[in-house]
Amino acid sequence: MSSTGESPLKEALGGGWVLSPDAGRWLNALIMTGFAVIWNGFVWAVFFHRPGDLADGLFQLIPLLLFGLIGLVVAALAGYLLLKAAYTPRPMLVLSNPRLIAGGSTTLTWNILGNVSRLANLHIVLVGYEESEYTKGTNTSTDQRDITTIPLWSGSQPAVTGSAQILIPATALPTWRGKKNRLRWKITVKGAVSALPDVNDTFPVEVVPAAPQAGQIVIAGPALGEPNLGITLDAVPTVAGDAYAARVRWQLPTTPRTLGLLLTWEATGKGDTETGIGLKQTFPGEAADALAAAFVLPSLPPRHKGALVSILWTLELVADDKVVHRRKL
């Protein structure tokens, strides 16, 4: 199970927590400006360094003109980002609690800084989304798809300063970050700005389970009279933290040294599949060939079946580290 990574929060005055934007405006602008300077500097250095060779034919001049055109586009984008960093209104968001709890609530306070007289049609939205990173050839791409959208504030006459109560559904998926597949949350702030780049800022937030469950597997004892080989469930698990009963029966040619029940998870996306062991409970190999067990699903990673990312749990019977029976949950 992956850790949550860096926190998107930093403590603020008054007991609140200031949200850090997903990417700093000035950082993006300076990176693009530096790239534009290097690109255009190289193109113009080649152009002026050997003018005699360039005059030998149009064939040699066309590639350089194309590179020069790309340089103009990069320079225009750098100018756009610098203009946005310097003059576009900048939202500051503060949460009353550092993390959002599924089934709970928290207060969001905002303050729009800068040239607010040009701002109109402000929209603040909480968005839960799935994210999958994949490699195609030598390029690495990341696709995103929204799962949940919760409007927090919207108006044609923007409130420069305001607050809203965020109510998180009890069924909201918690934040989870795998290496390639992720479930994440963000607050987006969008607004139209006349004669300037529009406000379009993203602030990552974390949603945590109301009652985090580490999960559990308990061997209840022999399951007498169980007729079927494999793993039989009394009910299909749907909620993390609830207890579910299972009966397991096996038939092996030799007595194994150890037997074990495992709860494993598998996260699939557009790229790599990630797997992990959530829980493992071992018992002696000379145990009866049918057992009753109870188990509790861990909170993370959450069960999820989406367009980009799917996370499934499986209950497995293992004999001497070899899977004998498997039942998807």
N, C-alpha and C positions, 0 to 999 in steps of 0.2 A: 504494500500500500504506500502510495506516494505521500510525501509530506506536502503541506499546503504552500510551502515556499515563503517568499518575503511577504510580510503584512502590508496591505495597501493603506495602512493608517499611521498617523503620527499624532501624539497627544497635543491637545490644544488647551487654551485657557478656558476656565469655567467648567472643567470636567468633561468636555466633549472631545471628539476625535476628528481631526481634519483629514479628509480623504485626499490622497495624492492622485493626480491624473495619470492615466495609463502611459502617456508620453508627454514630456514637457515641450511646450511650444518653442521655447528658445533653443532647446537641444535639437529638435528636429530642424529648425531653421538654420542653425549653425552647421549641422552636419551637411545639409543640402548645399549651403553656401560654400563650404569647403570643397565639396565634390565639384561644384560648378567652377570654382576657381582653378582647380587642378585640371579638370577636363578641358576647359577653354584655353587655359595657359598652354597645355600641351599642343592643342590643335593650332593655335596661332603661332606658337614657336616653330612648328614644322612648316607652316605656311610662309613665314618670313625668312626662315633660315636658308631655304633653297629655292628662291624664286625662279632661278634659271631653269631648274629641272621641271618645275611646275608648268612653265611656259612651253615645254616640249610637246604637250598634247593634252587634249581634253580628257583623255582616258585616265591620266594621273590626277586630274583636278577634281573629277566627280566624287571619288571617295572622301576626299578632304572636305568638300562642300557638304556632304552628308553628315560627317562628323561635326562640322561647324553648326549645321542646323540642329542636331541633337544638343549641342552645347547651348544654343539659344533657348531651347525648350527647358533644359535644366536650369539655366539662369533665370528664366521666367518663373519657374516653380520655386526657386530659392527666394526670389523677390516676393512672391505670394506668401510664403511662409514667414518671411521677415515682417511683412505688412500685418499678417495675422497676429504674430507674436507681439508687435509693438502697439497696435491700435484696436484690435478686436476685443470687445468686453470679455473678461475672464471670470468664470464662476468659481466660488469657493464654497465647498460643501462640508458640513459638520454633522456627525452622527452623535446621538446621545449615548449610544452603546457601541463598543468597538466592533461587534459582529452581530449579524442578523440571525435570529433564532427561528427555526421553523415553528409556526404556530404562535409566534410572539409578535411584538411590535417595538418600534423604536422611532425616535423623532429625528427627522432630517431638517436641518436649517441651512439656508443658502444666502449668499450675498454676491451680487454681480458687481464686479469691479471694473473700472475703466470707462470707456466711452459709451455709457448706457443710453444716452439720448437717441442713438441710432438703432437701438435694439427693439425688435418686435417679434411676436409669435414665439414666445418661449415655451418649450416643452421639456419636462423632466420625467424620465421613465426609468423604472427598475426592470432589468432584463436578465432572465436566466437563459443560458445558451450552452450548446454542446460544441466542442472543438476537436477536430481531428487533424493531426499532422501526418503528411505522407511524402514519399519521395517518388518522383517520376523522372527517370534518367538521372541526370546530375542535379536536378532542381528539387528543392524542398518547399512544399506549399502547405498552407494551413487553411482549412475550410471551417466556417462557422455557420450555425443554424440556431435561430431563436427557439426556445422551448416555452418560456413564460414571459409575458409582458404585463407589467403592472404600472399604469399611469399614476404619477405622483402629483403633478401640477401641469396645467396647460392654460394658456390665455393669450389673446391678441395684444392685450395691454400687460406686458410682463411686470411681475413683481420683482423689483430689484433686490429686495430683502423679504424673505418669507420663510415659512416652515410647513411641514406636512408630516402626518403620521404614516409610517410605513407598516402595513399589516402583512406579515408573511404567512402564506397558507401553510397549514399543518402538513400538507402533502408535498411541499416544496422540496426539490432535490437539493441535498447539501453540496457544497463545493467539494470537488475532488479533482486532483491533478495526477494523472498518470504521466508516463514519459512521452507518449504520443497522443493519448486520448484524454480529454478533460471535460468536466462539467463546471461551469463558472457563472459568476454573476457580475453585473456592472450597473452603474447608474449613468445614463446618458443625458446630457444637457445640450439641447439644440435651440437655436434662435436665429432669425433673419436679421441681418445688419445692413442697413442701406449704405451703398458705396464702399463697403468694406467686406472682407471675407466673413462668412457666417460663423456663428458660434457652433461648434460641433466637438464637444469634449466628452471623454469617457473616463469614469472613475471606477476601478475594480473594488468590489466588496466581497465579503465571505458570508455564506449562509451555513450554519451549523445545525445538526440535529437537536431537537428539544431535549432529548434524553439519550446521549450517545451510548451505544451498546458495544461492548467488546466482543459479544457473542459467547456461546457456550455449547459444548457437547457433553451429554451425560449418558453413560451406559446404565440403563435401568435394570438389566438382568436378562436371563434367558427368555426368548419368545417361544413359548410352547405351542406346538401345533401350527406354526406358520407354514402354509402349504406351498408358497411360491418362492422360487429362487430370486435373489436380487434384493432391491430396496423398495419397500412399500411405504407410502406416506398416508397418514390419516387425513391430512389436508395439505393443499398446495401452499407453501409459504409465500406470503405477500407483504408482510410488514416486519421491518427490523425491530428486534426487541421482543416479539411475541414468541412463545414456545411452541414447537411443533413436534409431533411424535412420529417415529419411524420404526419399522421392523425390518431387520436385515437377516437374510438366510443365504448361506453359501455352501458349496460342495467342492472340496479340493481333493486332488489325488493323494497328497501328503499333508501332514500337519505342519503349518508354517511356524516359524520361530515367533513372529509377532503379527498381530492384526491391528488395523487402525481404521478409524473413521475420520475422514477429512472433509472440511468445508473449503472449497476452492472457488476462486472467481476468475472470470475471463472477460476482458474488455476488448472489443473489436471495433475498428474504425475503418477509414479509407486506406490506412497503411498497415502498420504492424499490429499484431495481436499481442496483448499483454496479459499475463497470468500471474496468479499469486495464491498462496495458501493462507486462508483466513484463520482456520483452527484445525488442530489435530489432536485426537484422543486415541491412545494406543491401549491394547489389552493383550493378555497372553494368548499365544497361538493355540493352546489346548482348550480354549473356551468352547462352549457349545456352538453348534453350527447354525444357531439362530438366536439373535439378540434383539431386545427392545431398547430403543435409544430416544432421547429427547435432545433437541438442539434449538439454539436461538441464533438468528442471522445477525451478524455484525452490522453496524450502521454504515460503515465505509468499506469498500465502495458501495454505493446504493444500487439496487436493482434498477435497470433502465433499458428501455428499448426505443431508440430514436432513429432518425434518418441518417445520422452520421456516426453515432456512438451507441453501442449496446453493451450492457454489463449484465452478465448472468452468473448465478451461483450454482454450484454442483455439490452434491453429497456423494462421496466415494468410499467404497470399502477397499482397503489396501492390505495385501498379504505379502510380507517381506518386501515392501516398497514397490509392489506391482499391483496395479489397479485390477481388481476382480469384478466389481460391479460399480456402475455409475448411474446417478439419477439427477437430471437437471431440475432445478428448483424454480 
